[in-house]
Every structure is written in structure tokens, then in C-alpha cells.
Amino acid sequence: MSTTLDSPRVQRTLDRLFQDADSGDPRIMARVRGDWERRGPSPDPEALAELFADAYLPVSREVGRLLHLLAFASRARTVVEFGTSFGISTVFLAAALRDGGGGRVIGSEMHPEKVRRARHNLDESGLGDLVEIREGDALVTLRDVEGPIDLLLLDGWKNLYLPVLRMLEPRLRRGALIVADDLDIAPDDLRPYLDHVRGAGSGYGSVEIPLGDKLEVSCWHGREAEASGGPT
């Protein structure tokens, strides 16, 4: 049985985006490393967004297909994405919603040109009607997302994974999936996040998956008091 991912329109868009990422990102990342050294170790979020303005920083195809599978299998209707970039992962997520009968991907991206191009890429794929991309700081743009949230993808600045999760946690439906990308890239920045989702009594079941730059896939069960209707 074919899925939306197999449609020629979606495949053409993904092929182009992955080709552009493969040809451009190594050169861009070499330039970013030089700029990073000149700016110092802790540039502000706006400076970081500018440094990576041309970088795709995509999920791999296999990770994208996993996202599609998870969103479709969980019958997701509301998906939130922290870190949209040029929209590659968003295409996989929106394709799952199309296959499941509809829904909404709410993405976030700080850089305005990336927002513009991501919207173009989603429209090119034929999936733009399922996606809303919010421009700006995710801790501001996503704070009024209405639940229940069925799936959350964390793929932006690594030190913000935990603050974004905590902000959205009250709106996760029980059984919601949380996918955190790039465990291999910034292990120190991600340690507080991983301690949270792996911790006893956290309300999550969590497992590391060795795809791409490694993923942490967690399922929100709800804390014991919340699940029983008692006080938190």
C-alpha cells in the first residue's frame, strides 16, 4: 500500500531538499565553525539563527520515515515541531497526517527567510494546507498551542529541549510521543533533558534509538497522581 510519501510530488520535493542539503551543508558548517570561534562560545539565539541561516540541518531519510511511521501509527492529529528549518522533517510529519485523514503540524522557526522557504517547500509538496509555521522564539510562539498534543518533535537548539517540553507538557495527551533528535551532537546540552525523560517518576517511558545522530523517543504516560485524577 502506497502512502503520501510515495507520491511523485512529495518525492520530488524531498529529493531536491536532501540534494541541496548534501551539497551545501558541509561548506556552510565549515564557515559556521569559523564564525563561532570569532563570536565566542555562547552567542545569543538571534546570532545563532543567523549563523545557521543557510544550513538545512536535516533529519536523515530513515529518521524522516520513522517520524512518518510514529505519527501515522499514533493517529496523531496535532503535531508540534520545535526547529522547522527548511521543512524536511515537516514534510514527513505532514504526509503522515494526510495519510491519517488530516490534522495540523505547528512548526517553529526563528529565522524569517527559513520560514519563508519552508512554507514554499511545504506548498511545493502539496502539504502546505496541513502546516502552520510560527516565526520567532519557540518559548513565545508555541506557548499558546492548544492541546491535546499527540506528537512533539524537538530538533532546535539543544539547550531548549527541556524548557520547550516543560512548557508543552500540560497539553500532551496521555500516550503522546516525544522525539528528540541529535543526541550525538550535543550530549552535554541534552543531559538535563535526558535526565528528565528517563527519570523515575517523570511520567515518561523513554528509549534511545540509533538512527541518524541518535534519537530519544519518549511516551508520556502521565505522572501517577495526574493519571489517577489526584493532585500533581
Secondary structure, 3 states (H helix, E strand, C coil): CCCHHHCHHHHHHHHHHHHHHHHHHHHHHHHHHHHHHHHCCCCCHHHHHHHCCCCCCCCCHHHHHHHHHHHHHCCCCEEEEECCCCCHHHHHHHHHHHHCCCCEEEEEECCHHHHHHHHHHHHHHCCHHHEEEEECCHHHHCCCCCCCEEEEEECCCHHHHHHHHHHHHHHEEEEEEEEEECCCCCHHHHHHHHHHHHCCCCCEEEEEECCCCCEEEEEECCCHHHHCCCCC
